[in-house]
């Protein structure tokens, strides 16, 4: 008695879940950061695991790329499995030149081009925002861990590829830090369904400067981001 895209039994998914886009990242974190991790989903290879981190129960589930895929998992996690806290962990392309690859962003809000987000609000624009409690806790945990973070706005797009080179100028001007593909619908759905959400990102590349993370940078910043997110269990 799972949901359409998840085969976990009721109770097998923790109240707090981390959502990386890549299911193999979910497996990597389960193998390297969690204790007693058990895989509860293999449908579509969208792996999900539940284990403990510092004694607290936590799950981690691949969301897939983009808002269409993310929305499916968020709906089913909250409606069927009663998940309360959804924390996206991922990467973004920075659109402010001051941002260095490997830096961590706590996303206060997510603007974006989600058609679903527009449809829900009859063509008007909902300001998709993180849960303040989760944001504050993440900010404090990061400080305790001596990891510096940027707090600010991001943009979620459904089109990774676009030939309009000026596309990001207006968003840069309005203070958007980086671009990714999931958080706008995550934030909107969490509110709609009565759950809480936060996105923690690392900068994988800088669209302005052309900088891109080396394998070593990626590993360090990934660990930083995971430590912050796991501390929210
Ligand atoms: N665009 C969208 N999503 C991303 C990017 C990007 O440049 N980099 C990492 N995630």
Boltz pocket constraint, residues with backbone or C-beta under 6 A from the ligand:
constraints:
  - pocket:
      binder: B
      contacts: [[A, 91], [A, 92], [A, 93], [A, 157], [A, 159], [A, 160], [A, 179], [A, 180], [A, 181], [A, 204], [A, 205], [A, 207]]
      max_distance: 6.0
